[in-house]
């Protein structure tokens, strides 16, 4: 490398786009097509893009290590189409291993012949520009201000397969799908995941998040198990024939509804929920910070609070129990045949609008 300096340019804005952003329809494999300057709501490349059909099949899941945008469609066969500039194909590897479609960015540090220290010290800047719904990538005029540059291109893939039952992400994945029916679905995230699913039918849904998770879908499942140890923003409606089990040890926001046979919520981090629950039983154990606005319809509502708990609830149940030893503020309205409140800490339980016929 000598003493030559490089500016490392990470193109991050594309990660928030769906894979529908750039389309070169009707082109043969590996054909280049310029993208018109007048593209609205999509992606504009300063250089030409290519569309290549990759000869890959026999996978049932996704494994991502790097910046990737995927549009998945459930279908009877397999198809993997990649789209982007030539640099994107040079910087990324796509293959099938152990039943997984694996997408990984190549080691750019080794590719540049740099030590880890040299690579880490390079300033990381973005030269993307979002104007009027367009994202301009690799604009030569903007790149001039950084001198010699390396642009890191996210992999853009259109994927079709008979099923998708595993999603493993350690990179920065933007994934959108249509409606799906699968046996089970497991999602493991240790990176940045932006998820937009359609209606998903499955026997079991399992989500484990240790990174940054945003998005969701509508689920019709036999059982649901959610565990968050990172940062999660979930927008979803759940219809569950069995148990819905949520464990939070990080920071989470949830906006949606839950219809289940049993709902268990364990809060050890910080949560902010706007949620409607219908189930025979809802048990909420708060040892962290909870802010909840919602409703419950069922038989038994139980709240155990040892943390900082503030809730505004509308209830229609047979039994409503609160045990609070931490700072707790609960306001409830609606109907409850039996109520039991045991507060040993600083608590404010306002039931003045409960059972007002």
N, C-alpha and C positions, 0 to 999 in steps of 0.2 A: 504493500500500500504506500510506503514512503511517508511523506508528510502531507499528501493530498487529503483534503477534508471533504466530507460529504454531508449534505443535509438529508436526514431521513424523513420522508414525507409520508405520513400515514393517512390514507384516505378513509376517514371514518364515517362521513355522512351517508355513504351507500349502505351502511349496515342497518339503517332505519327504513330502507326501501324494501318493497316486495320484489320478488324476482320477475314481476311483470313489467318492470321499469324499462327494459330495452328489449326490443323484439325485431329480428331480421327475418321475417317470414318468407318462405319460399326459396331459401338459399340452399345450395348444395353444401355438404360438409366442408368445413375449413374455408368457406367463402368469406371474404372480407366485405363489409358494407359500411359506408360512412353514415353517421347519424346526423340528420338535418338539425340546423341550429334552432328550428322552430318547434322542436319537440316540447310539449307541455306535459307537466306532471310525470316526467320520466327522467332518464339519465342521458346527459349529453357528454360524449367523449371527444376530446380534442384530437384523438387519433381514431383510426378505423377499428371496428370490432369484428370478431370472428364467431361463428357458431359451429361447434363441432359435436357430432354424435359419438359418444364414448361407448366402446364395446364392453359393457359391464352388466352383469346379471347375477341372480342367485343370492340376493341380500334381502334381509328383513328389518334392518335397522340402520341408523345413521351414527357415525362417530366422527366428531369434528374437533380439529385442533388448528385454529386459525380463523381469520375473518371469512365468513361464508354466508351467502344468501341462497336459500333453497325454496323453490316452489314444488310441493309434493302433491301428486295426484294418485289416488288408489285406482288401479286398473288390472286387467287380466294378465299383462305381461310386464317386461322390464324395458325401461328407456331412461337414458341419462344424457342430457344435452347440456353442454357448457357454452357460455356466451361471455365474451369480453375481448379486450385487446390482447395482442400476442404476449405482452408482458405477464398477463394473468396466468396463461398456460405455462409459462416458464417458471413462475414462482410457486406453483401449487402442484401437489400430487393427489390424484384420485384413483382409488383402487378398491377392490373387494377383498376382505380378509375376515375369516371366521364368521361369515354371514352378515357382515357389516359393510356398508358403503362408507369408506374412510376417506375423509378430506383433510389434508394436512398441508400447511404452508412449509415450503422448504426452509432449511436453515440459511437465512440470508447472511448471517454473520460469517459462516464458513464460505458461502458463495462469494462474499466480498474479500475473503482472506484477512479478516480482522480478528483481533483478540476480543474476548468478552468485555474487557475494560474499555477498549476503544469503541466497541459497538454501543455499550451502555452510555457512554459519554456524548454520543451524537445527539444533538437537539432533535426532538420529534415534533414536527409541526404539520398542520393540515393546510392544504391549499385548495380545499373544496370551497365552493360558493353556492349557496342556495338562494335563488332569486326567482320570484314568480312561480314557485312550484317546480323549478328545474334545479338539478344538481350538475354542476360543471366539474368534470374530473380532468386533472392534468392539463390545465389551461397554460399554454406556453408563456403567455405574458405574465401570468402570476408566478410561474415557476422561476422566472428570471431573477426575482428578488432574493431567491434562496441559492442561486448559483448552481453548482452540480447537485443533482437530486436523484434520489431513488424513490419511486412511487410504489407503495405496497398495494396491490390490487386484491380486493376480496374475490373469492371464487363465486361465480353466479351459476347456479345449476337448476335445471328443470328435471325433476325426477318422477318416474312412474314405476310402481311396483304393486304386486298383489296385496302386500300388507306392510305395515310399519308398526312394530311392537316395541322397539327400543330406540331411544334418543339419548346419546351421550355427548355432552358438549363441554370441552375444556378451552374453547376459543371464544369467538364472538359470532354467534349464529343468529341469523334472522330467518325464521321458518314459518311459512304459511302453507295451509293445506285446505282441501275441500272437505266434504263429509267423509267419514271413515267408519268402517265396522271391522274391529279386530278382536282377537281372543283376549289379549291383555295389552296394556300399554304402560311402559316404564320410562320415566324421564329423569335423567341424572344430569345436573348442571353444576359445573365448578367454574364456569366462565361467565360470559354475558349472553343471555338468551332472550330474544324477542320473539314471542310465540303468538301466532294467530291461527288457531284451529277452527274448523267448522264444527258440525255436530259429530261427536265421537261416541260410538257404541262399543262397549268392551265389558268383559267379565270382571276384570280388576284393573284399577288405575293406581299407579304408584308414582309419586313425584318427590324427589330428594333434591333440594337446592342448597348449595354452599357458595353460590356466586350471586350474580344479579339476574333476577328472573322477572320478566314483564310480559303481560298478555294473558292468554288463556283460550278457552273455548267452552262449548256446552257439552256436558257429559251425561250419558246414560250408562250406568255401570252397576256391577254387582256389589263391589266394595271399593272404597277410596281410602288411600293412606297418603297424607301430605306431611312432609317434614321440611321445615325451613330453618337453616342455620346461617342464612345470608340475608340478602335483601330481596323481598318478593312483592310484586304488585300483581295481583290476580283478579281478573274480571271473568267470572264464570257462573253458570247455572248447573247445579248437580241434581240428577235424579238417580237415587241409589237404592237398590232393593235390599241391601244389607247395611253394614256399618260405615259411617264416615268418620275418619280419625284424623285430626289435625294436631300437629305438634309444632310449636314455634319457639325457636331459641334465638331468633334473629330479629329483624325488622320486617313487618309484613303489613300490606294493605289488601283488603279483600272486599270486592263489591259484587254481590250476586245473591243467589238463593240456594238452599239445600233442602231437598226432600229425601229423607232416609228413614231407615228402621231405627237407627240409633246414631246420635251425633256426640262425639267426644272432642272437646277443645282444650288443649293444654298450652298455656301462655307463660313462657319464661323470659321472653324478650319484650319487644314493643310492638303492639298491634293497633291497627285502626280499621275497624270493620263496619261496613254498611251491608247488613245481611238479613234475609228472611229465612227462617227455619221452620219446617214442618216435619215433625217426627214424634213418635211416642215418648222419646227421652232425649233431653239435651243436658249434658254435664259439662260445665265450664270450670276449669281450674286455673286461677290467675295467680301467678307468682311474679309477674313482671308488671308491665304497664299496658293497660287495655283501654281503648276508647271504642265503644260499640254503640251503634244506632241500628235498631232492627226490630224484628218481631219473632214471636214463637207461638206456634200452634201445635198442641199435643197434650200428653198426659202429665209428664214430670219435667219441670225445669229446676235445675240445681246449679247454683253459683257458689264456688268456694274461692274466696278472695284473701290472699295473703300479700298482695302487691298493691299497686296503684290502679284502682278500678273505677272507671266512670262509664255508666251505661244508661241509655234512654231506650226503653223497651215497650212494645205493645204485645200483650200476652192474651192467650185464650187457652187455658190449661186447667187441669184438675189440681195440681200441686205445684207450689212455687216456694223454693227454699233458698235462703241466702245465709251462708256462714262467712263472716268477715272479721279478719284480725288485722288487716292493713287499711290504709286510707281508701275508703270506698264511698262512692256516690252513685246511687241507683234511683232512677225515676221510672215508674211503671204505670201503665194504664191498661184498661181492658178488663178481663175477668179471670179469676183464679178461685177455685172452690176452697182450697186449703192453702194457707200461707204460714211460713215459719221463718223468722229472722233472728239470727243469733250474731250479735256484733260486739266484739271485745276491743276493737280498735277505733280510731276516729272514723265514724261512718255517718252518712246521711242517706237514709232510706225513705223516699217520698212515695207513698202509696195512696195519696189523697184522691187520685183519679182511677183507682182500682175498684172494681165491683160497684160502680155507680150506675144503678139501673134507673 
